[in-house]
Amino acid sequence: MNGKTRLMQWRDMFDIAVKWRRIADPDQPVLWLDQMPARSLSRGFNNHINLIRGQVINMRYLEYFEKILHFIKDRILVYHGANNPKGLLEVREALEKVHKVEDLLPIMKFNTKTKDGFTVNTKVPSLKDQGKEHDGFTITITGDKVGNILFSVETQTTEERTQLYHAEIDALYKDLTAKGKVLILSSEFGEADAVCNLILSLVYYFYNLMPLSRGSSVIAYSVIVGALMASGKEVAGKIPKGKLVDFEAMTAPGSEAFSKIAKSWMNLKSISPSYKTLPSVSETFPTLRSMIEVLNTDSTPRCLKKL
């Protein structure tokens, strides 16, 4: 503006995917939660997912039940170790018999504070400030019998939590920009791998923040693919059946663990030089109609059966 060029920031990068997501499904507004009216922001915004409600099981997340259950069992031991040391052995023995969520119901009765249910909070380690942790997501279990249980997870977006995550993403984007400049002048594999790790680490915090009213997962993955293309890499692999990239990030012990598992799926390859001859997106799809048409095109016949 006025002869000045504004440097692209991480939100601009995500906004490209946000705009396409809005066009893809206009009935579902995609909003940045921190840009909502102050009144809404002060009350917070909860991204809630029911994993089990009564006799209904959310099959989409079934792959992660065991991982979340293992985390809950660890936190129960920590809780009773601090608040019920005399009964810790009994709790430990009972937990050894827990193989599914419903098995936790008798253990909830061990303490009057948890007899009607309990919540467990995950933590996300900071890269910016080593040793510090941020709030992840909250796991809630309530109920008194099998068939009447609520097992859910939610991400609570508050102004303070958002600022902490933004600080992490800001720092990673700064490092990514610097490393990207080095990569342009270097052909060393180590530089390309470092850029890939920074991209995945940045998106790890985005996934755990869940900063959008909807679509955070697909938007973040689109950014991963696009940012890797910009670094000269192409994602040739597929997300394994039953796996969800957002839940991999949310249940990973840290950004390094998430990067490792994500790279094992991606099967990264050097991008073909021919992509530089492709026309720009804005020239190819200049109107809203053409953008909607391409988003609703069945690309299956044009895709390889096996990668």
N, C-alpha and C positions, 0 to 999 in steps of 0.2 A: 504494500500500500504506500502511496506517495513516494515511489522510488526505492522503498526499503523492502528487503526480503526477510521474511520471518522463517527461521529454521524450523523444520518439521519436528514435532514432539511425538512422544509415544501415543498420546491420545489421538493425534491426527492419523497415525497408522491404523489404529483400531477403528476410527471413524469411517474409513473407506469401507470396511466390512459392515459396519453398523448401517450405513446408508443403503447398501445392497440388501441387507436383511429386512429393512423397512419396506423396500420395494417388493421383496419376495412375498411378504405377508402383511399387507397394509392394515388388516384387522387387528393385528397384535402390535401395539406401540412399543418400540424399543427406545428406552430412555436411559440416560446416564443418571444414576440415582443421586449423585452429589450435586446435580444441577436441578433437582426438583425443588419446589417452593420450600422456603425455610421451615414452615410449619410441618411439612411432611418429613423433612430431613431431621428435625429435632426429635421426632418420635421414632425414627429408625424405620428400616424396611427389612422384613424377614422373607428370605427365599426358602420356602418350606416344601419338604418332600416326604410323603408317607411311604415308608418301606413295607410296613405291615399295619393294616387297620382292620381289626376284627379278624375275619377269615379271608380277607383279601390281601394277597401278596403282590407287591410291585415287582414283576418278573424282570423288568429292565435293570434293576439294581441287584438282582439275586447273586451275581458273581462276587459282590462286595460284602455280603452278610457275614461271612466267616471272618474276614479281615476286621470289620467293625466290631464284631463280637469279641475277638481276641483283644482288641484295644479296651473294650468295656471291662473285661475280666481283669486286665492289668490295673485299671483305674480303681476298681472295687477293692483290690488288694491294698493299694496305696491308701484308700480312704479308711479301711478297717485297721490298717497298720497304725494310722494316726489317731483314730477315734475309738477303736475297739480292739486294742492289742491282745486282750485276754481271749477274745473270740476269733482271733486271726486264723488259728489252725483249723477251726471248724469251717470257717469261710473258705479257706484254701482247699480243703477236702471236698467241699460242696461244689466249688468252681471246676474241679477236675471232672465232674460229672456233667458239666454244662457243654452241650454240643449244638444247641440251637437257642434262639432268643427266648422261647417259651420256658426253657429250663432255668432262666434267671428269676422267674416269679417267686419260688420259695426263698431264694437268697435275699430278695427285697424285704422279706419279713424279719430278717435278722436284726434290723435296726428300725426303730420307730420312725426315724426321719425319712426312711426310704420305703416304708411299707406300701405306700400308695403309688410309688414311682420315683424315678430319679433322672437327673440329667448329667451328662458327661461332656466336657468341653475339650476339643482337640487344640493343639498348639502348633503354630507355624514358626520355625526358627528363622531369625533375621540373618540376612547376609550382610546388611549394611552395618549393623551393630552386633558383633559376635557375642553370643551368650544371652541375648534378649530373645523373647518369643512374643508372637502376636496371637490373638484369638483366632482360631480356625472356625470350625462349625460345631454346633451343639447337637448331641445325640440325646433323645428323650425316649424313655420307656415307661409306660403306665399301663395299669390293668390289674385284675385280680384273679383271672383264670384264662386258660387257653381258649381262644375264640373271642376273647374280649380284651385284646392287647393292642396298644398303639406303640409302634416302633417307628420313630421319625428322625429326620435330620433337618437342620435349618441353619442358614447363614444369616447372622444379624448384622445388617449394614448400618453403622452409626457414623456420625461425623468424625469422631476421634479415631475409630478403627480405619476409616477410609484414608485419613491423613497419614497414618502409619504405613499403610500399604502403598500409598502414592509415593512416599519417601523411598521405599524399597525399589519401586518400579522406576522412579526418576534416576536413582543411582545406577541401576542396571542399564537403562537406556543411554545414559552418558557413557558408560563403559562400552556398550554395543556400538555407539557412534564412533568412538575412538578406534576400537578394534576393526570396525568396518573399513575405515580409512587405511589401516595397516594392511588389511587383506587385499585391497585393490592393488597394492604395490608388491605383494608377496604371493608366492605360489606354494608356500610351506603348508603341509597338511595340518600342522599344529595350530596355525592361525585360523584355518577354516573350522576346525573342531572347537576352538575357543569361541568363535562367533556363534556356532550352533548351540553351545552350552549356554551362552548369554541369552539367546533368543528363547530357549526353553525355560531358563530360570525366570526371565521376565514374565513369560506367560504362566508359569507356576504361581506367581503371586497374583496375577490377574484372575486365574481360576479360583484361588482361595478367597479373593476379595468379592467375586461375583458382583461387579459394579453396575451391571445393566438390569433393567426391569425384566428382561427375558432375552434368550439367545446368547448369553455369555459364552457358552461352551462352543457352539459352532463358529461364532465370531473369532474366538481365541484360536481355534484350530486353523481357520482361514488365514489368520495373521501368521501363524507358524509356517504354513506352506508358502505364503507370499514372501515372508522375510528370508526364508531359506533360499528361495529362487533368486532373490536380490543378492544373496551371498554366493551364488553360483552352484547351489545344490538343488536337487530335485527329489521329492518324496516318491519313491517307487514302491513302497510297501503299503499294506493296508492295516487298519486298526483291527486287531483280532476279534473274532466273534464273542460277544458278551462283555467286552471291555468298553469302558467309557473314559475318554481322555480327562474330562473334568474330575471324575471320581478318582482316577489314578493320581492326579495332582493333589486332591483334597485328602487322600489317605496315605500319601507318601510321607516318609519321615522328614524329608527336606527336598530342596530344589535339585540337589545332585542325584538323589535316588530317582526323582521324577525324570530327569534328563536321561539317565541310564536306561530306564524302561522304555521311554518314548523312542529313543534312538534304535533300540532293539527291534521296534516295529517298523520304523520308517524306511529302512534299507536305502539310505541316502546315496545318490549317485551324482556325478558331475552333470550339470544341465547341458543339453545340446546347444551348440552355438546358434542353431537355426532359430531359436526363440527370439533372437534379436531382429529377425526379419518380419516378425508378426506385427500386424497393425495395432495401433493403440486401442484400448478399450473404448475410450470416449469417441473415437472416430468410427469404430465398428458398430457401437450401440449408442447413437447420438440422441435418441428420443426415449421418453419413458416407456412408450409402447414397445420399442425394440428391446429394452432392458427386461421388461416383463416377459416378453416372448422367449428370450434366451434362457431366463430362469425357469421356464416351464417346458423347456425342450427335453425330450427323452434322449439322454446321451449314451444310453446302454449300448446301442449298436456300434457306437464309435469308440467304445472303450475296449481295452484288451481284456480277454477272459481271464488270463493269468498274468500276474506280475512277477 
